[in-house]
Amino acid sequence: LVCMPNTNFSTAAVPGLDDPRALLQYLYGVAVRRALPLHNTAAFLPPPPKGRTLVLGAGKAGGAMAQAVEALWPVDAPLSGLVVTRYHHTPPRPEGLPARIEVVEAAHPVPDAAGRAAAQRILQLTEGLTADDLVLCLISGGGSALLTLPCDGLTLEEKQKINRQLLESGAHIGEMNTVRKHLSAIKGGRLAAACAPAQVVTLTISDVPGDDPSVIASGPTVGDASTCADALAILARYQIAVPEGVLERLRSQALETPKPGDAVFSGHAVHMIATPQQSLEAAAAAARALGMEAHILSDEIEGESREVGKVHAALARAVARRGQPFAKPCVILSGGETTVTVRPQPAGTPRGRGGRAGEFCLGLAQALQGQAGVWALAADTDGIDGVEDNAGAFVAPDTLVRARAAGMKVEQFLDRNDAYGFFEPLGALVLTGPTHTNVNDFRALLIL
């Protein structure tokens, strides 16, 4: 239905080893296409129910997932619903495909009023469901911000402040979503509870290390094993400011979530239709088809982006210099979700621009120190690195030389978390536009 319409690269033409940048972008494209909803949905759709079918969902892939269901669902079977996705992430509608599921847009990564309104409408749509009805929940990464409905006693503005603090704290995604679930009226299994007594089938695209459905989009349709006490510990660990009234409700466990095994989830099904590992394996297979060895480190790598970049650089240098632990030519692939701790800046200093992938590339370039024979690409598979217009960045053996010639020192850009400002003048940003899926970070190192 849709395949990265705004992309500046294609998997149609297979590049050779003489063009490392095009080759890395090709592998990224293969990984993204493996995770597109239309390729992965049909096998997991249940038959139409006796009653009606309601589609609810949230995430960066929400629009494409809704279109996939519309294309695959029997034309004579009733279908309706509401899905919320990120601004500008609704794919173009294919000619001849009827619109049966409403798609609305909201803000990410900091929620806004549009996301709150969508969450309220989604809850309202669950009213009056019966045991003869089916609810198809389409869940993908980004849903935590897009499906926002603050708990009683918490305003949207307060929720936004908490979200910004979490994003800049260095907390990993599991920690952030533990907090989000306990401060929400719809996440952490609460959407599934609202759907009772209807049958609920969740189709999800994983963007989290370990593919835990209770973490993806803060698990609106699955039981939550974390507790109010866990949320309090995370808030204290990262010094996140929260209104005192909300802290009291957490301490009293008034904001506890439905737990795994709760009767409200009885008979529900959860299907993982696309995962980071599957995308990495697709990219590895494409590299091998070009005559190179391909090695997947892990799809669950976490940690500070710049530090993960340094570790990858050490491995690439060992391969380039000594042929250990892998022989060259080869491609080294990894995924997961790294974090960026935003460094405080002097008053009046402009904030840096960029996201996890760009900061990884800054740390990588700094540690590689122009190592001959090593190229790299890091990009977010949703096409957007943080809140900028790039998916990620590209590193080459001459990156630091070209930067110094332009009067730029990589250390200064790392100090202010300004990956975008570093790679943009070098023409080294990876620009794809929204890809309409999301299986998190993609990193590829090419050693020739």
C-alpha positions, -999 to 999 in steps of 0.1 A, spaced: 0 0 0 27 25 10 64 22 10 83 53 21 69 77 -5 93 105 5 124 84 6 156 95 -12 167 59 -17 152 27 -30 158 -10 -27 149 -14 -64 185 -9 -75 211 -29 -55 243 -9 -50 278 -23 -50 308 -21 -26 321 9 -45 294 31 -30 294 25 8 268 51 16 243 38 -10 249 3 2 242 12 39 211 31 29 200 1 9 203 -22 39 183 3 60 156 3 34 155 -35 34 151 -34 72 123 -9 71 104 -26 43 105 -59 63 85 -41 90 58 -25 69 23 -35 81 9 -47 49 36 -73 46 29 -87 81 -8 -84 90 -28 -110 71 -16 -140 90 -28 -126 123 -63 -113 115 -91 -133 131 -123 -140 113 -151 -115 114 -172 -119 146 -209 -124 150 -213 -88 161 -193 -57 149 -156 -51 145 -141 -20 161 -105 -10 153 -87 11 179 -50 20 179 -21 43 185 15 46 173 37 59 145 27 29 123 -10 34 132 -20 49 98 -3 22 78 -16 -6 101 -52 8 97 -48 8 59 -35 -28 60 -66 -39 79 -89 -21 55 -72 -37 26 -73 -72 41 -107 -72 59 -137 -87 39 -155 -60 21 -188 -73 32 -179 -74 69 -186 -43 91 -155 -24 101 -151 9 119 -128 26 144 -103 52 153 -65 52 153 -41 80 163 -7 85 147 20 111 147 16 144 128 25 138 91 27 100 96 -6 92 79 4 74 46 -12 85 13 -44 65 7 -41 41 -22 -66 47 -50 -97 26 -46 -92 17 -10 -123 27 10 -117 46 43 -135 26 70 -112 35 99 -107 71 110 -71 82 114 -62 113 134 -29 129 142 -13 141 174 21 152 188 51 130 196 72 127 218 55 152 240 17 147 241 -7 175 231 -44 182 233 -51 164 200 -37 132 215 -58 136 247 -89 142 225 -82 110 205 -77 90 237 -110 103 251 -128 94 218 -112 59 218 -125 52 253 -160 65 243 -160 41 214 -157 11 237 -190 19 254 -218 -6 246 -195 -34 234 -209 -69 238 -194 -105 239 -203 -108 202 -180 -79 192 -144 -79 183 -119 -51 191 -88 -51 169 -61 -30 187 -33 -17 165 -4 -8 187 31 5 177 59 26 191 51 62 199 17 52 213 27 63 248 27 99 238 0 97 212 -25 79 234 -24 103 263 -52 106 289 -38 118 322 -51 102 354 -74 121 377 -57 149 394 -31 154 367 -35 181 340 -22 177 304 3 205 311 17 187 341 18 154 321 38 173 293 63 186 319 68 151 333 72 137 298 99 163 289 118 155 321 117 118 314 129 123 278 159 143 289 168 122 320 185 93 304 159 68 316 154 38 294 121 31 277 109 5 302 114 30 330 97 58 312 67 37 303 64 24 339 58 60 349 35 67 320 13 37 327 7 47 363 -2 83 354 -26 73 326 -63 65 325 -60 44 293 -25 28 292 -12 -1 313 -41 -25 304 -68 0 310 -80 1 274 -85 -36 274 -105 -33 306 -127 -7 289 -134 -31 260 -150 -59 282 -168 -81 275 -158 -79 238 -130 -102 224 -98 -82 221 -70 -90 196 -39 -69 197 -16 -66 167 16 -49 176 48 -38 160 77 -39 185 100 -9 190 114 -20 224 142 -42 235 129 -77 243 96 -72 224 76 -70 256 40 -60 247 34 -44 281 62 -19 272 52 -11 236 32 21 237 29 15 275 8 -17 270 -28 -3 267 -43 -38 262 -21 -61 283 -15 -67 320 12 -46 337 36 -63 361 51 -30 373 37 -13 404 31 22 418 62 16 440 83 10 408 70 43 393 78 61 426 114 47 426 119 58 390 107 93 396 130 95 426 160 80 407 158 106 379 146 135 401 114 140 381 92 166 396 56 155 400 26 172 418 24 162 454 -12 150 450 -1 125 423 27 113 445 2 106 473 -20 87 449 10 66 439 20 60 475 -16 48 483 -16 26 452 -47 43 440 -31 45 405 -23 8 403 -27 -9 369 -45 -42 360 -20 -71 364 -12 -101 342 -37 -129 349 -65 -105 357 -99 -118 345 -102 -87 323 -76 -101 299 -93 -136 297 -95 -148 261 -75 -119 247 -48 -125 221 -16 -105 213 3 -110 181 37 -95 173 35 -88 136 70 -71 132 101 -70 154 135 -54 153 152 -88 150 132 -96 119 143 -64 103 180 -70 112 178 -105 98 164 -91 65 192 -66 62 218 -94 70 203 -116 43 205 -87 18 242 -81 27 250 -118 23 233 -118 -11 259 -92 -21 287 -115 -11 295 -101 24 294 -117 58 268 -101 80 268 -102 118 239 -92 141 252 -81 175 218 -78 192 184 -62 187 183 -52 224 212 -28 228 205 0 253 226 26 270 239 62 264 239 67 226 274 82 225 288 54 246 272 27 225 288 45 195 322 42 211 318 5 217 307 -1 181 338 19 170 361 -3 190 347 -34 174 349 -19 139 385 -8 144 395 -43 155 379 -58 124 395 -32 101 430 -35 117 433 -71 127 404 -90 111 391 -99 145 365 -110 156 352 -109 120 369 -111 87 363 -82 62 345 -73 41 316 -75 64 285 -57 78 279 -54 115 242 -48 125 225 -39 157 192 -25 170 176 -16 203 168 17 219 196 39 232 191 70 253 204 106 253 209 125 285 206 161 276 235 181 290 227 214 308 239 245 289 249 280 300 220 305 299 214 318 265 230 289 247 208 275 219 197 239 225 213 213 204 193 194 178 192 157 171 182 123 185 196 89 195 208 79 161 227 112 155 243 111 189 254 75 183 271 87 151 288 115 169 302 91 195 312 67 168 330 92 146 349 106 176 361 71 186 368 59 151 392 89 145 390 85 107 397 48 107 402 37 71 378 12 56 349 19 80 316 34 71 284 35 92 248 45 92 225 48 122 188 57 118 155 54 134 132 31 115 103 55 117 122 80 96 124 106 124 154 109 148 139 126 178 120 156 166 140 166 136 134 159 99 162 133 95 161 96 102 198 96 113 232 102 100 261 87 80 298 84 91 327 79 67 365 77 71 368 114 61 340 127 84 363 143 110 387 157 84 358 174 66 344 186 99 377 202 109 380 218 75 346 234 82 358 246 116 338 221 136 350 200 165 331 169 173 336 173 211 318 206 211 288 192 193 287 162 217 288 186 247 256 203 235 239 172 221 239 188 186 242 159 162 220 176 136 241 207 136 273 186 130 261 163 102 238 188 83 267 210 69 286 178 60 256 166 39 256 134 61 221 134 73 199 104 64 166 119 51 137 96 43 105 112 56 81 91 77 84 54 69 50 44 84 65 17 106 87 16 137 110 -11 149 134 13 166 171 19 161 189 5 131 227 6 130 250 -8 103 288 -7 101 304 -16 68 341 -26 70 360 -31 37 
